Amino acid sequence: MIHTYEIEGLRVQTGDLLCTSDGGGADITGQFWRLIGKLIPGDVDHIVIYVGPGGRCVEAGAKGKVITFNITGNTWNANEMKSERGPFVDMLYGAAYPLLSADIDPAGAVAIREDVAAYSVRQAELEKPYNFNFFDSGTEGSFYCSQLAYRAYLRNGIDLNTGASVWSIPGTEKIVLPQEIWDGCVHESVGGR
């Protein structure tokens, strides 16, 4: 089933990607995550997969494993989600729409959305650990945030890895960066950034 949700004025459907920037707020936790975000190239530091219903999402993140969590209301508030997501503090940057970037018929899009959601939720059910080896985007034994979205879409014939390298360092094109997914998809920013 395909679910629709609105957050910060953005309309998302099952399988769409919420993109965030690390940090937020003036407290020490927000400042810590802002510093971590500076280590990740680009403005987008994290990828979350919207699955529905309501504000249900899947991510690989601060809890050290793949989890599901719920957005409360229609505003991104990392502090309100800490009980589910852990100490992670981020701000919603926008939404990326991988299926709008591909030439997919409506029936095919529904099947892909359902599969992306089922695959992502299954990884959370299995409590797959966080993948700290960012060069190994091919593994399905563990996941980092953007790798989870990459693997979920790749199994459906959509490759979110554009092959962009980090700081022009050879070999880094294997890393699937959150900014790379943002840049490679049709996307919409919060507040017209």
TORMI-877105 format. One line per field, with one value per residue (C-alpha): residue number from 1; residue in three letters; x, y, z. Coordinates in Angstrom, 1 decimal, padded with zeros to 4 digits. Layout:
BEGIN
num = c(NUM,...)
residu = c(ALA,...)
east = c(X,...)
north = c(Y,...)
up = c(Z,...)
// end
This chain:
BEGIN
num = c(1,2,3,4,5,6,7,8,9,10,11,12,13,14,15,16,17,18,19,20,21,22,23,24,25,26,27,28,29,30,31,32,33,34,35,36,37,38,39,40,41,42,43,44,45,46,47,48,49,50,51,52,53,54,55,56,57,58,59,60,61,62,63,64,65,66,67,68,69,70,71,72,73,74,75,76,77,78,79,80,81,82,83,84,85,86,87,88,89,90,91,92,93,94,95,96,97,98,99,100,101,102,103,104,105,106,107,108,109,110,111,112,113,114,115,116,117,118,119,120,121,122,123,124,125,126,127,128,129,130,131,132,133,134,135,136,137,138,139,140,141,142,143,144,145,146,147,148,149,150,151,152,153,154,155,156,157,158,159,160,161,162,163,164,165,166,167,168,169,170,171,172,173,174,175,176,177,178,179,180,181,182,183,184,185,186,187,188,189,190,191,192,193)
residu = c(MET,ILE,HIS,THR,TYR,GLU,ILE,GLU,GLY,LEU,ARG,VAL,GLN,THR,GLY,ASP,LEU,LEU,CYS,THR,SER,ASP,GLY,GLY,GLY,ALA,ASP,ILE,THR,GLY,GLN,PHE,TRP,ARG,LEU,ILE,GLY,LYS,LEU,ILE,PRO,GLY,ASP,VAL,ASP,HIS,ILE,VAL,ILE,TYR,VAL,GLY,PRO,GLY,GLY,ARG,CYS,VAL,GLU,ALA,GLY,ALA,LYS,GLY,LYS,VAL,ILE,THR,PHE,ASN,ILE,THR,GLY,ASN,THR,TRP,ASN,ALA,ASN,GLU,MET,LYS,SER,GLU,ARG,GLY,PRO,PHE,VAL,ASP,MET,LEU,TYR,GLY,ALA,ALA,TYR,PRO,LEU,LEU,SER,ALA,ASP,ILE,ASP,PRO,ALA,GLY,ALA,VAL,ALA,ILE,ARG,GLU,ASP,VAL,ALA,ALA,TYR,SER,VAL,ARG,GLN,ALA,GLU,LEU,GLU,LYS,PRO,TYR,ASN,PHE,ASN,PHE,PHE,ASP,SER,GLY,THR,GLU,GLY,SER,PHE,TYR,CYS,SER,GLN,LEU,ALA,TYR,ARG,ALA,TYR,LEU,ARG,ASN,GLY,ILE,ASP,LEU,ASN,THR,GLY,ALA,SER,VAL,TRP,SER,ILE,PRO,GLY,THR,GLU,LYS,ILE,VAL,LEU,PRO,GLN,GLU,ILE,TRP,ASP,GLY,CYS,VAL,HIS,GLU,SER,VAL,GLY,GLY,ARG)
east = c(000.0,001.2,001.0,001.1,002.3,003.1,006.0,007.2,005.0,006.6,004.4,006.0,004.9,006.0,009.6,010.5,013.6,013.7,017.1,018.5,021.4,023.1,022.8,020.3,019.6,022.1,022.5,025.7,024.0,023.0,026.4,028.1,026.0,026.6,030.3,029.8,027.8,030.8,032.7,030.2,030.5,027.6,024.6,022.7,024.2,021.5,018.9,015.6,013.2,009.5,007.4,004.1,001.5,001.4,005.0,006.6,010.2,013.3,016.9,020.3,021.7,022.7,021.2,023.9,021.4,018.5,015.4,011.8,010.6,007.6,007.6,005.1,002.9,003.9,007.0,010.5,011.5,014.6,014.2,010.7,012.0,015.0,013.3,013.0,016.1,018.6,020.7,020.8,019.9,019.2,017.1,014.9,016.6,014.1,012.7,014.3,012.0,014.0,011.0,010.4,014.0,013.4,011.0,008.7,005.1,002.6,002.0,005.7,006.2,003.7,005.5,008.9,007.5,006.1,009.3,011.5,009.3,009.2,012.9,013.7,011.3,012.7,016.3,014.9,013.1,016.4,018.1,020.9,023.9,025.3,027.9,031.0,032.8,031.5,033.5,031.5,028.1,027.6,027.0,023.6,024.9,025.0,023.9,024.7,021.9,022.3,023.5,020.2,018.3,020.8,020.4,016.6,016.4,019.1,017.2,014.5,016.8,017.4,021.0,021.3,025.1,026.3,029.9,030.8,034.1,034.8,037.4,038.7,040.2,040.4,038.2,035.7,033.2,032.1,030.7,027.0,026.8,023.6,024.4,024.9,021.4,020.0,021.8,020.9,017.2,014.3,014.1,012.3,013.8,012.1,011.4,012.9,016.5)
north = c(000.0,003.5,006.1,009.9,012.3,016.0,017.3,020.9,021.6,018.8,015.9,012.5,009.0,005.6,005.2,008.9,010.0,012.6,014.5,016.1,018.3,017.3,019.7,022.1,024.2,025.9,023.1,021.0,018.0,020.0,021.6,018.1,016.9,020.1,019.3,015.7,017.0,019.2,015.9,014.9,016.6,018.8,020.3,017.0,014.7,012.0,010.0,008.7,006.5,007.4,004.2,005.2,005.0,008.3,009.5,006.1,006.1,003.8,004.9,003.6,006.0,007.0,003.9,001.8,-000.2,000.1,001.3,002.4,005.6,008.0,011.6,013.3,015.7,017.5,019.2,017.7,018.0,015.8,016.4,014.9,011.9,011.2,008.4,006.4,007.7,008.1,011.2,012.3,015.9,017.0,019.4,018.5,019.8,018.5,015.5,013.5,011.7,008.9,007.7,011.1,010.9,007.6,006.9,004.5,003.8,004.4,000.6,000.0,002.9,001.4,-001.9,-000.2,001.9,-001.1,-003.1,-000.3,000.0,-003.7,-004.1,-001.2,-002.3,-005.8,-004.6,-002.8,-006.0,-007.8,-005.0,-004.8,-003.0,000.3,000.0,002.0,000.8,003.4,002.0,-001.2,000.0,-003.5,-005.3,-006.1,-007.3,-003.7,-000.3,003.4,005.8,006.5,003.0,001.6,003.8,002.9,-000.9,-000.6,001.1,-000.8,-004.1,-002.4,-001.3,002.3,003.1,006.1,005.9,008.5,007.6,011.0,010.8,012.6,015.3,013.8,010.9,007.7,004.8,007.1,006.8,003.5,005.6,006.6,010.0,011.7,014.8,012.5,011.1,014.6,015.9,012.8,012.9,015.3,017.1,019.8,021.8,023.0,026.7,027.0,026.6)
up = c(000.0,-000.8,001.9,001.5,004.2,004.4,006.4,006.6,003.5,001.5,000.2,000.3,-000.7,000.4,-000.8,-001.1,000.8,003.5,003.5,006.6,007.7,010.9,013.9,015.1,018.1,020.4,022.9,023.1,021.4,018.4,018.1,018.3,015.4,013.4,013.7,012.6,009.6,008.5,007.9,005.3,001.9,000.9,002.6,002.9,005.7,006.2,004.3,005.8,003.9,004.3,004.4,006.1,007.3,009.1,009.8,009.9,008.5,008.4,008.9,009.6,012.1,015.7,017.4,015.6,013.6,011.1,012.9,012.2,013.9,013.7,012.9,015.2,013.5,010.3,011.6,011.8,015.4,016.2,020.0,019.9,018.1,020.4,022.3,019.0,017.1,019.9,020.5,016.8,016.1,012.6,010.6,007.6,004.4,001.9,000.1,-002.8,-005.3,-007.0,-009.0,-010.6,-011.8,-013.7,-016.5,-014.7,-015.5,-012.7,-012.0,-012.0,-009.6,-007.1,-007.2,-006.6,-003.8,-002.0,-002.5,-001.2,001.9,002.5,002.0,004.4,007.1,006.9,007.5,010.6,011.8,011.4,013.4,010.8,012.3,011.1,008.4,009.3,006.2,003.8,000.9,001.1,-000.3,-001.8,001.5,002.8,006.2,007.5,006.3,006.6,005.8,002.1,001.4,002.7,000.2,-002.5,-001.9,-001.7,-005.0,-006.8,-006.3,-008.4,-011.2,-010.0,-009.2,-006.8,-006.9,-009.5,-009.0,-007.6,-005.6,-002.4,-002.6,-005.8,-003.9,-006.0,-004.7,-003.0,-005.9,-004.1,-001.3,-001.7,-000.2,001.0,-001.1,-004.2,-003.8,-003.4,-006.5,-008.6,-007.9,-008.5,-005.1,-003.2,-000.4,002.8,002.6,-000.9,000.1)
// end
